[in-house]
Amino acid sequence: MDSANAEAYAVFDMISDYVMNSIISIQEVEKLFSGSPAYYKVKYDREGITDVSIDKIKRLGSLTSTGLNNRLDFFNDPMRDEYVVTELKDHEIMDKQYHEYEGLFYRANIKETI
């Protein structure tokens, strides 16, 4: 490492740290609210994959919806005398990359401590 260029290396390290943390953060938020991308549906045709984001768009709708432009033109009566609720049971499956992410976070915590 060139000691005369240490400031440039420090800036590069800060930028790369920010980029990597942003990528990990986006992936973790997406997995938290929409499940692991490994289980997303993919659109195929005879030549292969045509669209990898078809299921992602549907799953992340709740994250991008502001709630400011609510739909009010229902064709059925949305106001009922009784409250209807559904409870769903989740299937918890460990992500295949869990141990890899655990190691990355562990090393990041050590790096921050030092």
C-alpha distance (Angstrom), angle and dihedral (degrees) to the residues before:
residue distance angle dihedral
M1 . . .
D2 3.76 . .
S3 3.82 108.1 .
A4 3.82 90.6 -156.7
N5 3.79 88.9 61.4
A6 3.82 97.4 44.0
E7 3.81 93.6 117.5
A8 3.81 91.5 55.9
Y9 3.81 89.8 49.6
A10 3.81 90.0 50.2
V11 3.81 91.6 51.2
F12 3.81 90.9 47.0
D13 3.81 90.1 49.3
M14 3.82 91.5 50.6
I15 3.80 92.7 49.0
S16 3.80 93.8 47.0
D17 3.82 90.8 46.9
Y18 3.82 89.8 52.0
V19 3.82 92.7 47.8
M20 3.81 93.6 48.4
N21 3.81 92.5 46.9
S22 3.81 89.8 49.2
I23 3.80 92.1 51.4
I24 3.80 92.4 48.0
S25 3.80 91.6 45.4
I26 3.80 93.2 51.9
Q27 3.80 91.7 48.3
E28 3.80 92.9 48.5
V29 3.82 93.6 48.3
E30 3.80 90.5 48.6
K31 3.82 91.4 49.3
L32 3.80 91.2 47.3
F33 3.80 95.3 52.5
S34 3.79 103.2 27.6
G35 3.80 109.2 19.5
S36 3.75 131.6 -107.2
P37 3.83 115.1 -37.4
A38 3.81 87.0 -132.0
Y39 3.82 87.8 75.4
Y40 3.82 97.7 47.9
K41 3.78 118.4 119.8
V42 3.79 116.7 -111.5
K43 3.81 126.9 -154.0
Y44 3.81 114.2 -125.3
D45 3.77 137.0 -176.4
R46 3.82 132.0 179.0
E47 3.80 92.4 -74.1
G48 3.80 95.8 50.1
I49 3.79 136.8 -99.9
T50 3.81 114.3 9.0
D51 3.82 102.8 169.5
V52 3.81 128.3 16.9
S53 3.81 95.3 176.4
I54 3.81 100.3 58.0
D55 3.80 94.3 101.5
K56 3.79 95.0 34.0
I57 3.80 91.9 61.8
K58 3.81 91.0 54.7
R59 3.80 94.0 45.3
L60 3.80 96.7 48.0
G61 3.79 95.4 47.9
S62 3.80 91.0 101.8
L63 3.81 91.2 56.0
T64 3.79 93.9 51.6
S65 3.80 98.1 41.5
T66 3.79 112.9 100.6
G67 3.79 96.5 -170.0
L68 3.80 90.7 -133.8
N69 3.79 95.6 110.7
N70 3.79 101.0 47.5
R71 3.77 119.9 179.5
L72 3.80 112.5 -110.7
D73 3.82 102.2 166.8
F74 3.81 100.9 89.2
F75 3.79 116.3 162.6
N76 3.77 93.0 -150.8
D77 3.78 125.3 53.7
P78 3.84 107.3 -87.0
M79 3.80 91.7 -174.6
R80 3.80 109.6 81.9
D81 3.77 132.0 174.4
E82 3.78 91.8 -126.9
Y83 3.78 131.2 49.0
V84 3.80 115.9 -118.6
V85 3.79 120.8 -158.5
T86 3.79 135.2 173.0
E87 3.77 125.9 -155.3
L88 3.78 117.7 -156.9
K89 3.78 126.2 -161.2
D90 3.80 114.1 -137.4
H91 3.77 124.6 -138.3
E92 3.78 106.3 -133.8
I93 3.79 112.8 -150.5
M94 3.80 124.4 172.3
D95 3.79 112.2 -119.0
K96 3.80 114.7 -115.6
Q97 3.81 90.3 -126.9
Y98 3.81 96.8 49.3
H99 3.80 95.9 109.4
E100 3.81 91.8 46.7
Y101 3.82 91.6 52.3
E102 3.80 91.0 44.3
G103 3.81 89.4 55.5
L104 3.81 91.8 48.1
F105 3.79 92.5 51.1
Y106 3.79 91.3 45.2
R107 3.82 91.6 52.7
A108 3.82 91.0 45.1
N109 3.82 90.4 53.6
I110 3.80 90.8 50.1
K111 3.81 90.1 48.3
E112 3.81 91.5 51.4
T113 3.80 91.7 47.8
I114 3.79 92.9 51.9
